[in-house]
Amino acid sequence: MDIARVSVLELGTQLLFAERLQLLPASEFSALKPLLMHVNCLLTLYRIYLSFVISDFALH
């Protein structure tokens, strides 16, 4: 889980730097930004779900 989250954050950082250095056109970056935000949100929800599953398992 954490590896996937770090990978998404690294990808977002690389895209941001590429856009700043004009290696990636701003239009392409702005098209990818919502996708990265949705993936990050899904990973966060999955992490919350796993924390509940693990804590529930620990109680039994």
C-alpha distance matrix in Angstrom:
0.0 3.8 5.4 5.3 6.3 8.7 9.9 10.9 12.5 14.3 15.5 16.8 18.5 20.1 21.3 22.8 24.6 25.8 27.2 28.8 30.4 31.5 29.9 28.3 30.6 29.8 30.1 27.2 25.0 25.9 25.1 21.5 20.8 20.5 18.2 15.8 16.3 15.6 12.3 11.3 12.8 11.1 7.5 9.2 11.0 8.2 6.9 10.7 11.3 9.2 11.1 14.2 13.9 13.3 16.2 18.3 18.0 19.0 22.0 23.4
3.8 0.0 3.8 5.4 5.0 6.0 8.5 9.9 10.5 12.0 14.1 15.2 16.2 18.1 19.8 20.8 22.3 24.0 25.5 26.7 28.3 29.8 28.3 27.1 29.5 28.7 29.5 26.8 24.2 25.2 25.0 21.3 20.2 20.6 18.6 15.6 16.0 16.3 13.1 11.2 13.3 12.7 8.9 9.8 12.5 10.7 8.5 12.0 13.6 11.6 12.4 16.0 16.2 15.2 17.5 20.2 20.0 20.4 23.5 25.3
5.4 3.8 0.0 3.8 5.5 5.1 6.1 8.7 9.9 10.3 12.2 14.2 15.1 16.2 18.2 19.8 20.9 22.1 24.1 25.5 26.6 28.1 26.2 25.2 27.9 27.6 28.3 25.3 23.0 24.6 24.1 20.4 19.8 20.6 18.2 15.3 16.6 16.9 13.4 12.3 15.0 14.1 10.6 12.5 15.1 13.1 11.6 15.4 16.5 14.5 15.9 19.3 19.1 18.1 20.8 23.3 22.7 23.3 26.5 28.0
5.3 5.4 3.8 0.0 3.8 5.5 5.1 6.3 8.7 9.8 10.5 12.4 14.2 15.3 16.5 18.4 20.0 20.9 22.5 24.3 25.7 26.7 24.8 23.3 25.7 25.3 25.6 22.6 20.5 21.8 21.0 17.3 17.0 17.4 14.8 12.1 13.7 13.6 9.9 9.4 12.2 11.0 7.9 10.6 13.0 11.1 10.7 14.4 15.3 14.0 15.9 19.0 18.8 18.6 21.3 23.4 23.2 24.2 27.2 28.6
6.3 5.0 5.5 3.8 0.0 3.8 5.4 5.2 6.3 8.6 9.9 10.7 12.3 14.3 15.4 16.5 18.5 19.9 21.1 22.6 24.4 25.6 24.2 22.6 24.8 23.9 24.5 21.9 19.3 20.3 20.0 16.4 15.3 15.7 13.8 10.6 11.4 11.9 8.8 6.9 9.9 9.8 6.5 8.2 11.4 10.5 9.5 12.9 14.6 13.8 15.0 18.2 18.8 18.6 20.8 23.2 23.5 24.2 27.0 28.8
8.7 6.0 5.1 5.5 3.8 0.0 3.8 5.4 5.0 6.0 8.5 9.7 10.3 12.1 14.1 15.1 16.4 18.0 19.7 20.8 22.3 23.9 22.5 21.4 24.1 23.4 24.5 21.9 19.1 20.6 20.8 17.1 16.0 17.3 15.6 12.1 13.3 14.7 11.7 9.7 13.0 13.5 10.3 11.6 15.0 14.2 12.7 16.0 18.0 16.9 17.7 21.1 21.7 21.0 23.2 25.9 25.9 26.3 29.3 31.2
9.9 8.5 6.1 5.1 5.4 3.8 0.0 3.8 5.4 5.0 6.1 8.5 9.8 10.4 12.1 14.1 15.3 16.2 18.1 19.8 20.9 22.1 20.2 19.1 21.8 21.6 22.5 19.5 17.2 19.1 18.8 15.0 14.7 16.2 14.0 10.8 13.0 14.2 10.9 10.2 13.8 13.7 11.1 13.3 16.4 15.3 14.7 18.2 19.7 18.6 20.1 23.3 23.5 23.1 25.6 28.0 27.9 28.7 31.7 33.3
10.9 9.9 8.7 6.3 5.2 5.4 3.8 0.0 3.8 5.4 5.1 6.1 8.6 9.9 10.5 12.2 14.3 15.1 16.4 18.3 19.9 20.7 19.2 17.5 19.8 19.1 19.7 16.9 14.4 15.9 15.6 11.8 11.2 12.5 10.4 7.1 9.3 10.6 7.7 7.0 10.8 11.2 9.3 11.5 14.5 14.1 14.0 17.1 18.7 18.4 19.9 22.8 23.4 23.5 25.8 28.0 28.3 29.3 32.0 33.7
12.5 10.5 9.9 8.7 6.3 5.0 5.4 3.8 0.0 3.8 5.4 5.0 6.1 8.6 9.8 10.4 12.3 14.1 15.2 16.4 18.3 19.7 18.7 17.3 19.6 18.6 19.9 17.5 14.5 15.9 16.5 12.9 11.5 13.3 12.2 8.5 9.8 12.1 10.0 8.0 11.7 13.1 11.1 12.1 15.6 15.8 15.0 17.8 20.0 19.7 20.6 23.6 24.7 24.5 26.4 28.9 29.5 30.0 32.7 34.8
14.3 12.0 10.3 9.8 8.6 6.0 5.0 5.4 3.8 0.0 3.8 5.4 5.0 6.1 8.5 9.7 10.6 12.1 14.1 15.2 16.4 18.0 16.6 15.8 18.7 18.4 20.0 17.3 14.5 16.7 17.4 13.8 13.1 15.5 14.2 10.7 12.8 15.2 12.8 11.5 15.2 16.3 14.1 15.6 19.0 18.8 18.0 21.0 23.1 22.4 23.4 26.6 27.3 26.9 29.0 31.6 31.8 32.3 35.2 37.1
15.5 14.1 12.2 10.5 9.9 8.5 6.1 5.1 5.4 3.8 0.0 3.8 5.4 5.1 6.1 8.5 9.9 10.4 12.1 14.1 15.2 16.1 14.4 13.1 15.8 15.7 16.9 14.0 11.5 13.9 14.1 10.5 10.5 13.2 11.5 8.5 11.5 13.5 11.4 11.1 14.9 15.7 14.2 16.3 19.3 19.1 19.0 22.1 23.8 23.4 24.9 27.8 28.4 28.4 30.7 33.0 33.2 34.1 36.9 38.6
16.8 15.2 14.2 12.4 10.7 9.7 8.5 6.1 5.0 5.4 3.8 0.0 3.8 5.5 5.1 6.1 8.7 9.8 10.5 12.3 14.2 15.1 14.1 12.5 14.6 13.7 15.0 12.7 9.6 11.4 12.3 9.0 7.8 10.7 10.1 6.9 9.1 12.0 10.8 9.9 13.4 15.1 14.1 15.5 18.5 19.1 19.0 21.6 23.6 23.8 24.9 27.7 28.8 28.9 30.8 33.2 33.8 34.7 37.2 39.2
18.5 16.2 15.1 14.2 12.3 10.3 9.8 8.6 6.1 5.0 5.4 3.8 0.0 3.8 5.4 5.0 6.2 8.5 9.8 10.5 12.3 14.0 13.4 12.7 15.2 14.4 16.6 14.6 11.3 13.5 15.1 12.1 10.8 14.0 13.8 10.6 12.3 15.5 14.2 12.8 16.3 18.2 16.8 17.7 21.1 21.7 21.0 23.6 26.0 25.8 26.5 29.6 30.8 30.6 32.3 34.9 35.6 36.0 38.6 40.8
20.1 18.1 16.2 15.3 14.3 12.1 10.4 9.9 8.6 6.1 5.1 5.5 3.8 0.0 3.8 5.4 5.2 6.0 8.5 9.8 10.5 12.0 10.5 10.2 13.4 13.6 15.7 13.4 10.7 13.7 14.9 12.0 11.9 15.3 14.7 11.9 14.5 17.3 15.8 15.2 18.8 20.2 18.9 20.4 23.6 23.8 23.4 26.2 28.3 28.0 29.1 32.1 33.0 32.8 34.8 37.3 37.7 38.3 41.1 43.0
21.3 19.8 18.2 16.5 15.4 14.1 12.1 10.5 9.8 8.5 6.1 5.1 5.4 3.8 0.0 3.8 5.5 5.0 6.1 8.5 9.8 10.2 9.1 7.5 10.2 10.1 12.0 9.7 6.9 10.0 11.3 8.7 8.8 12.5 12.2 10.2 12.8 15.6 14.7 14.6 17.9 19.5 18.9 20.4 23.4 23.9 24.0 26.6 28.5 28.7 29.9 32.7 33.6 33.9 35.8 38.1 38.7 39.6 42.2 44.1
22.8 20.8 19.8 18.4 16.5 15.1 14.1 12.2 10.4 9.7 8.5 6.1 5.0 5.4 3.8 0.0 3.8 5.4 5.1 6.2 8.6 9.7 9.9 8.8 10.8 9.7 12.3 11.1 7.6 9.9 12.3 10.4 9.2 13.0 13.7 11.4 13.0 16.4 16.1 15.3 18.3 20.5 19.9 20.8 23.9 24.9 24.7 27.0 29.3 29.6 30.4 33.2 34.5 34.7 36.3 38.8 39.6 40.3 42.7 44.9
24.6 22.3 20.9 20.0 18.5 16.4 15.3 14.3 12.3 10.6 9.9 8.7 6.2 5.2 5.5 3.8 0.0 3.8 5.4 4.9 6.1 8.4 8.4 8.9 11.5 11.3 14.4 13.2 10.3 13.1 15.4 13.6 12.9 16.7 17.1 14.8 16.6 19.9 19.3 18.4 21.6 23.7 22.7 23.7 26.9 27.6 27.2 29.6 32.0 32.0 32.8 35.8 37.0 36.8 38.5 41.1 41.8 42.2 44.8 47.0
25.8 24.0 22.1 20.9 19.9 18.0 16.2 15.1 14.1 12.1 10.4 9.8 8.5 6.0 5.0 5.4 3.8 0.0 3.8 5.5 5.1 6.0 4.9 5.4 8.6 9.5 12.3 10.7 8.8 12.2 14.0 12.4 12.8 16.6 16.7 15.0 17.4 20.3 19.7 19.5 22.7 24.4 23.8 25.2 28.2 28.8 28.7 31.3 33.4 33.4 34.5 37.4 38.4 38.4 40.4 42.8 43.3 44.0 46.7 48.7
27.2 25.5 24.1 22.5 21.1 19.7 18.1 16.4 15.2 14.1 12.1 10.5 9.8 8.5 6.1 5.1 5.4 3.8 0.0 3.8 5.4 4.9 5.8 4.8 6.3 6.1 9.4 8.8 6.6 9.4 11.9 11.2 11.2 15.0 15.8 14.6 16.5 19.5 19.6 19.5 22.3 24.3 24.2 25.3 28.2 29.1 29.3 31.6 33.7 34.2 35.2 37.9 39.1 39.4 41.2 43.5 44.3 45.1 47.5 49.6
28.8 26.7 25.5 24.3 22.6 20.8 19.8 18.3 16.4 15.2 14.1 12.3 10.5 9.8 8.5 6.2 4.9 5.5 3.8 0.0 3.8 5.3 7.6 8.1 9.3 8.7 12.4 12.4 10.0 12.2 15.2 14.5 13.8 17.6 18.8 17.1 18.6 21.9 22.1 21.4 24.1 26.5 26.1 26.9 29.9 31.0 30.8 33.0 35.4 35.8 36.5 39.2 40.7 40.7 42.3 44.8 45.7 46.2 48.7 51.0
30.4 28.3 26.6 25.7 24.4 22.3 20.9 19.9 18.3 16.4 15.2 14.2 12.3 10.5 9.8 8.6 6.1 5.1 5.4 3.8 0.0 3.8 5.4 7.7 9.5 10.4 14.0 13.6 11.9 14.8 17.2 16.5 16.5 20.3 21.0 19.4 21.4 24.6 24.3 23.9 26.9 28.9 28.3 29.4 32.5 33.3 33.1 35.5 37.8 37.9 38.7 41.7 42.8 42.8 44.5 47.1 47.7 48.3 50.9 53.0
31.5 29.8 28.1 26.7 25.6 23.9 22.1 20.7 19.7 18.0 16.1 15.1 14.0 12.0 10.2 9.7 8.4 6.0 4.9 5.3 3.8 0.0 3.8 5.3 6.2 7.8 11.0 11.0 10.3 13.0 15.2 15.2 15.7 19.4 20.1 19.2 21.3 24.2 24.2 24.3 27.1 29.0 28.9 30.2 33.0 33.9 34.0 36.4 38.5 38.8 39.9 42.6 43.8 44.0 45.8 48.2 48.9 49.7 52.2 54.2
29.9 28.3 26.2 24.8 24.2 22.5 20.2 19.2 18.7 16.6 14.4 14.1 13.4 10.5 9.1 9.9 8.4 4.9 5.8 7.6 5.4 3.8 0.0 3.8 6.6 9.2 11.7 10.5 10.2 13.6 15.0 14.4 15.6 19.3 19.3 18.4 21.0 23.6 23.1 23.5 26.6 28.1 27.7 29.4 32.2 32.7 33.0 35.6 37.4 37.6 38.9 41.7 42.5 42.7 44.8 47.1 47.5 48.4 51.1 53.0
28.3 27.1 25.2 23.3 22.6 21.4 19.1 17.5 17.3 15.8 13.1 12.5 12.7 10.2 7.5 8.8 8.9 5.4 4.8 8.1 7.7 5.3 3.8 0.0 3.8 6.4 8.3 6.7 6.7 10.1 11.2 10.9 12.4 15.9 16.0 15.6 18.2 20.5 20.4 21.1 23.9 25.4 25.4 27.2 29.7 30.3 30.9 33.4 35.1 35.5 37.0 39.6 40.4 40.9 43.0 45.0 45.6 46.7 49.3 51.1
30.6 29.5 27.9 25.7 24.8 24.1 21.8 19.8 19.6 18.7 15.8 14.6 15.2 13.4 10.2 10.8 11.5 8.6 6.3 9.3 9.5 6.2 6.6 3.8 0.0 3.8 5.4 5.5 6.5 8.8 10.1 11.1 12.6 15.6 16.4 16.6 18.7 21.0 21.5 22.4 24.8 26.4 26.9 28.5 30.8 31.8 32.6 34.8 36.5 37.2 38.7 41.1 42.0 42.8 44.7 46.7 47.5 48.7 51.1 52.9
29.8 28.7 27.6 25.3 23.9 23.4 21.6 19.1 18.6 18.4 15.7 13.7 14.4 13.6 10.1 9.7 11.3 9.5 6.1 8.7 10.4 7.8 9.2 6.4 3.8 0.0 3.8 5.5 5.0 6.0 8.5 9.9 10.4 13.4 14.9 15.1 16.6 19.1 20.1 20.7 22.7 24.8 25.5 26.7 28.9 30.3 31.1 33.0 34.8 35.9 37.1 39.3 40.6 41.5 43.2 45.1 46.2 47.3 49.5 51.5
30.1 29.5 28.3 25.6 24.5 24.5 22.5 19.7 19.9 20.0 16.9 15.0 16.6 15.7 12.0 12.3 14.4 12.3 9.4 12.4 14.0 11.0 11.7 8.3 5.4 3.8 0.0 3.8 5.5 5.2 6.2 8.8 10.1 12.2 13.6 14.8 16.3 18.1 19.4 20.6 22.3 24.0 25.3 26.7 28.5 29.8 31.1 32.9 34.4 35.6 37.2 39.1 40.2 41.4 43.2 44.8 46.0 47.4 49.5 51.3
27.2 26.8 25.3 22.6 21.9 21.9 19.5 16.9 17.5 17.3 14.0 12.7 14.6 13.4 9.7 11.1 13.2 10.7 8.8 12.4 13.6 11.0 10.5 6.7 5.5 5.5 3.8 0.0 3.8 5.5 5.0 6.4 8.7 11.1 11.5 12.5 14.8 16.4 17.1 18.6 20.7 22.0 22.9 24.8 26.6 27.5 28.9 31.0 32.3 33.3 35.0 37.1 37.9 39.0 41.1 42.7 43.6 45.1 47.3 48.9
25.0 24.2 23.0 20.5 19.3 19.1 17.2 14.4 14.5 14.5 11.5 9.6 11.3 10.7 6.9 7.6 10.3 8.8 6.6 10.0 11.9 10.3 10.2 6.7 6.5 5.0 5.5 3.8 0.0 3.8 5.3 5.2 6.1 9.4 10.2 10.3 12.3 14.6 15.2 16.1 18.3 20.0 20.7 22.2 24.4 25.5 26.4 28.5 30.1 31.1 32.6 34.8 35.8 36.7 38.6 40.4 41.4 42.7 44.9 46.8
25.9 25.2 24.6 21.8 20.3 20.6 19.1 15.9 15.9 16.7 13.9 11.4 13.5 13.7 10.0 9.9 13.1 12.2 9.4 12.2 14.8 13.0 13.6 10.1 8.8 6.0 5.2 5.5 3.8 0.0 3.8 5.5 5.2 7.4 9.5 10.3 11.3 13.4 15.0 15.8 17.4 19.4 20.6 21.7 23.6 25.2 26.3 27.9 29.6 31.0 32.3 34.2 35.5 36.7 38.3 40.0 41.3 42.7 44.6 46.5
25.1 25.0 24.1 21.0 20.0 20.8 18.8 15.6 16.5 17.4 14.1 12.3 15.1 14.9 11.3 12.3 15.4 14.0 11.9 15.2 17.2 15.2 15.0 11.2 10.1 8.5 6.2 5.0 5.3 3.8 0.0 3.8 5.7 6.7 7.6 9.6 11.1 12.3 13.7 15.4 16.8 18.2 19.7 21.4 22.8 24.1 25.7 27.4 28.6 30.0 31.8 33.5 34.5 35.9 37.8 39.2 40.3 42.0 43.9 45.6
21.5 21.3 20.4 17.3 16.4 17.1 15.0 11.8 12.9 13.8 10.5 9.0 12.1 12.0 8.7 10.4 13.6 12.4 11.2 14.5 16.5 15.2 14.4 10.9 11.1 9.9 8.8 6.4 5.2 5.5 3.8 0.0 3.8 5.7 5.3 6.4 8.8 10.2 10.8 12.4 14.4 15.6 16.7 18.5 20.3 21.2 22.6 24.7 25.9 27.0 28.8 30.8 31.6 32.8 34.8 36.4 37.3 38.9 41.0 42.7
20.8 20.2 19.8 17.0 15.3 16.0 14.7 11.2 11.5 13.1 10.5 7.8 10.8 11.9 8.8 9.2 12.9 12.8 11.2 13.8 16.5 15.7 15.6 12.4 12.6 10.4 10.1 8.7 6.1 5.2 5.7 3.8 0.0 3.9 5.4 5.2 6.3 8.8 10.0 10.6 12.4 14.4 15.4 16.6 18.6 20.1 21.1 22.8 24.5 25.8 27.2 29.1 30.4 31.5 33.2 34.9 36.1 37.5 39.5 41.4
20.5 20.6 20.6 17.4 15.7 17.3 16.2 12.5 13.3 15.5 13.2 10.7 14.0 15.3 12.5 13.0 16.7 16.6 15.0 17.6 20.3 19.4 19.3 15.9 15.6 13.4 12.2 11.1 9.4 7.4 6.7 5.7 3.9 0.0 3.8 5.4 5.0 6.2 8.6 9.8 10.5 12.3 14.2 15.3 16.5 18.3 19.9 21.2 22.6 24.3 25.8 27.3 28.7 30.2 31.7 33.1 34.6 36.1 37.9 39.7
18.2 18.6 18.2 14.8 13.8 15.6 14.0 10.4 12.2 14.2 11.5 10.1 13.8 14.7 12.2 13.7 17.1 16.7 15.8 18.8 21.0 20.1 19.3 16.0 16.4 14.9 13.6 11.5 10.2 9.5 7.6 5.3 5.4 3.8 0.0 3.8 5.4 5.2 6.2 8.6 9.8 10.6 12.3 14.2 15.4 16.5 18.3 20.1 21.1 22.5 24.4 26.0 26.9 28.4 30.3 31.6 32.7 34.5 36.4 38.0
15.8 15.6 15.3 12.1 10.6 12.1 10.8 7.1 8.5 10.7 8.5 6.9 10.6 11.9 10.2 11.4 14.8 15.0 14.6 17.1 19.4 19.2 18.4 15.6 16.6 15.1 14.8 12.5 10.3 10.3 9.6 6.4 5.2 5.4 3.8 0.0 3.8 5.5 5.1 6.1 8.6 9.9 10.5 12.2 14.3 15.2 16.4 18.4 19.9 20.9 22.5 24.6 25.6 26.7 28.5 30.2 31.2 32.7 34.8 36.6
16.3 16.0 16.6 13.7 11.4 13.3 13.0 9.3 9.8 12.8 11.5 9.1 12.3 14.5 12.8 13.0 16.6 17.4 16.5 18.6 21.4 21.3 21.0 18.2 18.7 16.6 16.3 14.8 12.3 11.3 11.1 8.8 6.3 5.0 5.4 3.8 0.0 3.8 5.5 5.1 6.2 8.7 9.9 10.6 12.4 14.3 15.3 16.7 18.4 20.0 21.2 23.0 24.4 25.7 27.1 28.8 30.2 31.6 33.4 35.4
15.6 16.3 16.9 13.6 11.9 14.7 14.2 10.6 12.1 15.2 13.5 12.0 15.5 17.3 15.6 16.4 19.9 20.3 19.5 21.9 24.6 24.2 23.6 20.5 21.0 19.1 18.1 16.4 14.6 13.4 12.3 10.2 8.8 6.2 5.2 5.5 3.8 0.0 3.8 5.4 5.0 6.2 8.6 9.8 10.6 12.2 14.2 15.4 16.5 18.3 20.0 21.4 22.5 24.2 25.8 27.0 28.5 30.2 31.9 33.6
12.3 13.1 13.4 9.9 8.8 11.7 10.9 7.7 10.0 12.8 11.4 10.8 14.2 15.8 14.7 16.1 19.3 19.7 19.6 22.1 24.3 24.2 23.1 20.4 21.5 20.1 19.4 17.1 15.2 15.0 13.7 10.8 10.0 8.6 6.2 5.1 5.5 3.8 0.0 3.8 5.4 5.1 6.2 8.6 9.9 10.5 12.2 14.3 15.2 16.3 18.4 20.1 20.9 22.2 24.3 25.6 26.6 28.3 30.4 31.9
11.3 11.2 12.3 9.4 6.9 9.7 10.2 7.0 8.0 11.5 11.1 9.9 12.8 15.2 14.6 15.3 18.4 19.5 19.5 21.4 23.9 24.3 23.5 21.1 22.4 20.7 20.6 18.6 16.1 15.8 15.4 12.4 10.6 9.8 8.6 6.1 5.1 5.4 3.8 0.0 3.8 5.5 5.1 6.2 8.7 9.9 10.5 12.5 14.3 15.3 16.6 18.7 20.0 20.9 22.6 24.4 25.6 26.8 28.9 30.8
12.8 13.3 15.0 12.2 9.9 13.0 13.8 10.8 11.7 15.2 14.9 13.4 16.3 18.8 17.9 18.3 21.6 22.7 22.3 24.1 26.9 27.1 26.6 23.9 24.8 22.7 22.3 20.7 18.3 17.4 16.8 14.4 12.4 10.5 9.8 8.6 6.2 5.0 5.4 3.8 0.0 3.8 5.4 5.1 6.3 8.6 9.8 10.7 12.4 14.3 15.4 16.9 18.5 20.0 21.3 22.8 24.4 25.8 27.5 29.4
11.1 12.7 14.1 11.0 9.8 13.5 13.7 11.2 13.1 16.3 15.7 15.1 18.2 20.2 19.5 20.5 23.7 24.4 24.3 26.5 28.9 29.0 28.1 25.4 26.4 24.8 24.0 22.0 20.0 19.4 18.2 15.6 14.4 12.3 10.6 9.9 8.7 6.2 5.1 5.5 3.8 0.0 3.8 5.4 5.1 6.1 8.5 9.9 10.5 12.2 14.2 15.5 16.4 18.2 20.0 21.0 22.3 24.2 25.9 27.5
7.5 8.9 10.6 7.9 6.5 10.3 11.1 9.3 11.1 14.1 14.2 14.1 16.8 18.9 18.9 19.9 22.7 23.8 24.2 26.1 28.3 28.9 27.7 25.4 26.9 25.5 25.3 22.9 20.7 20.6 19.7 16.7 15.4 14.2 12.3 10.5 9.9 8.6 6.2 5.1 5.4 3.8 0.0 3.8 5.5 5.0 6.1 8.7 9.7 10.4 12.3 14.4 15.1 16.2 18.2 19.8 20.7 22.2 24.4 26.1
9.2 9.8 12.5 10.6 8.2 11.6 13.3 11.5 12.1 15.6 16.3 15.5 17.7 20.4 20.4 20.8 23.7 25.2 25.3 26.9 29.4 30.2 29.4 27.2 28.5 26.7 26.7 24.8 22.2 21.7 21.4 18.5 16.6 15.3 14.2 12.2 10.6 9.8 8.6 6.2 5.1 5.4 3.8 0.0 3.8 5.4 5.0 6.3 8.6 9.9 10.6 12.7 14.3 15.3 16.6 18.5 19.9 21.1 22.9 25.0
11.0 12.5 15.1 13.0 11.4 15.0 16.4 14.5 15.6 19.0 19.3 18.5 21.1 23.6 23.4 23.9 26.9 28.2 28.2 29.9 32.5 33.0 32.2 29.7 30.8 28.9 28.5 26.6 24.4 23.6 22.8 20.3 18.6 16.5 15.4 14.3 12.4 10.6 9.9 8.7 6.3 5.1 5.5 3.8 0.0 3.8 5.4 5.1 6.2 8.6 9.9 10.8 12.4 14.3 15.5 16.6 18.4 20.0 21.4 23.3
8.2 10.7 13.1 11.1 10.5 14.2 15.3 14.1 15.8 18.8 19.1 19.1 21.7 23.8 23.9 24.9 27.6 28.8 29.1 31.0 33.3 33.9 32.7 30.3 31.8 30.3 29.8 27.5 25.5 25.2 24.1 21.2 20.1 18.3 16.5 15.2 14.3 12.2 10.5 9.9 8.6 6.1 5.0 5.4 3.8 0.0 3.8 5.4 5.0 6.1 8.6 9.9 10.4 12.1 14.1 15.2 16.3 18.2 20.0 21.5
6.9 8.5 11.6 10.7 9.5 12.7 14.7 14.0 15.0 18.0 19.0 19.0 21.0 23.4 24.0 24.7 27.2 28.7 29.3 30.8 33.1 34.0 33.0 30.9 32.6 31.1 31.1 28.9 26.4 26.3 25.7 22.6 21.1 19.9 18.3 16.4 15.3 14.2 12.2 10.5 9.8 8.5 6.1 5.0 5.4 3.8 0.0 3.8 5.4 5.1 6.2 8.8 9.9 10.4 12.2 14.2 15.2 16.3 18.5 20.4
10.7 12.0 15.4 14.4 12.9 16.0 18.2 17.1 17.8 21.0 22.1 21.6 23.6 26.2 26.6 27.0 29.6 31.3 31.6 33.0 35.5 36.4 35.6 33.4 34.8 33.0 32.9 31.0 28.5 27.9 27.4 24.7 22.8 21.2 20.1 18.4 16.7 15.4 14.3 12.5 10.7 9.9 8.7 6.3 5.1 5.4 3.8 0.0 3.8 5.4 5.1 6.4 8.8 10.0 10.7 12.3 14.3 15.4 16.8 19.0
11.3 13.6 16.5 15.3 14.6 18.0 19.7 18.7 20.0 23.1 23.8 23.6 26.0 28.3 28.5 29.3 32.0 33.4 33.7 35.4 37.8 38.5 37.4 35.1 36.5 34.8 34.4 32.3 30.1 29.6 28.6 25.9 24.5 22.6 21.1 19.9 18.4 16.5 15.2 14.3 12.4 10.5 9.7 8.6 6.2 5.0 5.4 3.8 0.0 3.8 5.5 5.2 6.3 8.7 10.0 10.6 12.3 14.3 15.6 17.2
9.2 11.6 14.5 14.0 13.8 16.9 18.6 18.4 19.7 22.4 23.4 23.8 25.8 28.0 28.7 29.6 32.0 33.4 34.2 35.8 37.9 38.8 37.6 35.5 37.2 35.9 35.6 33.3 31.1 31.0 30.0 27.0 25.8 24.3 22.5 20.9 20.0 18.3 16.3 15.3 14.3 12.2 10.4 9.9 8.6 6.1 5.1 5.4 3.8 0.0 3.8 5.4 5.0 6.0 8.4 9.7 10.3 12.1 14.2 15.7
11.1 12.4 15.9 15.9 15.0 17.7 20.1 19.9 20.6 23.4 24.9 24.9 26.5 29.1 29.9 30.4 32.8 34.5 35.2 36.5 38.7 39.9 38.9 37.0 38.7 37.1 37.2 35.0 32.6 32.3 31.8 28.8 27.2 25.8 24.4 22.5 21.2 20.0 18.4 16.6 15.4 14.2 12.3 10.6 9.9 8.6 6.2 5.1 5.5 3.8 0.0 3.8 5.5 5.2 6.0 8.4 9.8 10.5 12.4 14.7
14.2 16.0 19.3 19.0 18.2 21.1 23.3 22.8 23.6 26.6 27.8 27.7 29.6 32.1 32.7 33.2 35.8 37.4 37.9 39.2 41.7 42.6 41.7 39.6 41.1 39.3 39.1 37.1 34.8 34.2 33.5 30.8 29.1 27.3 26.0 24.6 23.0 21.4 20.1 18.7 16.9 15.5 14.4 12.7 10.8 9.9 8.8 6.4 5.2 5.4 3.8 0.0 3.8 5.5 5.1 5.9 8.4 9.8 10.6 12.8
13.9 16.2 19.1 18.8 18.8 21.7 23.5 23.4 24.7 27.3 28.4 28.8 30.8 33.0 33.6 34.5 37.0 38.4 39.1 40.7 42.8 43.8 42.5 40.4 42.0 40.6 40.2 37.9 35.8 35.5 34.5 31.6 30.4 28.7 26.9 25.6 24.4 22.5 20.9 20.0 18.5 16.4 15.1 14.3 12.4 10.4 9.9 8.8 6.3 5.0 5.5 3.8 0.0 3.8 5.5 5.1 6.1 8.6 10.0 11.1
13.3 15.2 18.1 18.6 18.6 21.0 23.1 23.5 24.5 26.9 28.4 28.9 30.6 32.8 33.9 34.7 36.8 38.4 39.4 40.7 42.8 44.0 42.7 40.9 42.8 41.5 41.4 39.0 36.7 36.7 35.9 32.8 31.5 30.2 28.4 26.7 25.7 24.2 22.2 20.9 20.0 18.2 16.2 15.3 14.3 12.1 10.4 10.0 8.7 6.0 5.2 5.5 3.8 0.0 3.8 5.4 5.0 6.1 8.8 10.3
16.2 17.5 20.8 21.3 20.8 23.2 25.6 25.8 26.4 29.0 30.7 30.8 32.3 34.8 35.8 36.3 38.5 40.4 41.2 42.3 44.5 45.8 44.8 43.0 44.7 43.2 43.2 41.1 38.6 38.3 37.8 34.8 33.2 31.7 30.3 28.5 27.1 25.8 24.3 22.6 21.3 20.0 18.2 16.6 15.5 14.1 12.2 10.7 10.0 8.4 6.0 5.1 5.5 3.8 0.0 3.8 5.4 5.0 6.4 9.1
18.3 20.2 23.3 23.4 23.2 25.9 28.0 28.0 28.9 31.6 33.0 33.2 34.9 37.3 38.1 38.8 41.1 42.8 43.5 44.8 47.1 48.2 47.1 45.0 46.7 45.1 44.8 42.7 40.4 40.0 39.2 36.4 34.9 33.1 31.6 30.2 28.8 27.0 25.6 24.4 22.8 21.0 19.8 18.5 16.6 15.2 14.2 12.3 10.6 9.7 8.4 5.9 5.1 5.4 3.8 0.0 3.8 5.4 5.2 6.9
18.0 20.0 22.7 23.2 23.5 25.9 27.9 28.3 29.5 31.8 33.2 33.8 35.6 37.7 38.7 39.6 41.8 43.3 44.3 45.7 47.7 48.9 47.5 45.6 47.5 46.2 46.0 43.6 41.4 41.3 40.3 37.3 36.1 34.6 32.7 31.2 30.2 28.5 26.6 25.6 24.4 22.3 20.7 19.9 18.4 16.3 15.2 14.3 12.3 10.3 9.8 8.4 6.1 5.0 5.4 3.8 0.0 3.8 5.4 5.5
19.0 20.4 23.3 24.2 24.2 26.3 28.7 29.3 30.0 32.3 34.1 34.7 36.0 38.3 39.6 40.3 42.2 44.0 45.1 46.2 48.3 49.7 48.4 46.7 48.7 47.3 47.4 45.1 42.7 42.7 42.0 38.9 37.5 36.1 34.5 32.7 31.6 30.2 28.3 26.8 25.8 24.2 22.2 21.1 20.0 18.2 16.3 15.4 14.3 12.1 10.5 9.8 8.6 6.1 5.0 5.4 3.8 0.0 3.8 5.5
22.0 23.5 26.5 27.2 27.0 29.3 31.7 32.0 32.7 35.2 36.9 37.2 38.6 41.1 42.2 42.7 44.8 46.7 47.5 48.7 50.9 52.2 51.1 49.3 51.1 49.5 49.5 47.3 44.9 44.6 43.9 41.0 39.5 37.9 36.4 34.8 33.4 31.9 30.4 28.9 27.5 25.9 24.4 22.9 21.4 20.0 18.5 16.8 15.6 14.2 12.4 10.6 10.0 8.8 6.4 5.2 5.4 3.8 0.0 3.8
23.4 25.3 28.0 28.6 28.8 31.2 33.3 33.7 34.8 37.1 38.6 39.2 40.8 43.0 44.1 44.9 47.0 48.7 49.6 51.0 53.0 54.2 53.0 51.1 52.9 51.5 51.3 48.9 46.8 46.5 45.6 42.7 41.4 39.7 38.0 36.6 35.4 33.6 31.9 30.8 29.4 27.5 26.1 25.0 23.3 21.5 20.4 19.0 17.2 15.7 14.7 12.8 11.1 10.3 9.1 6.9 5.5 5.5 3.8 0.0
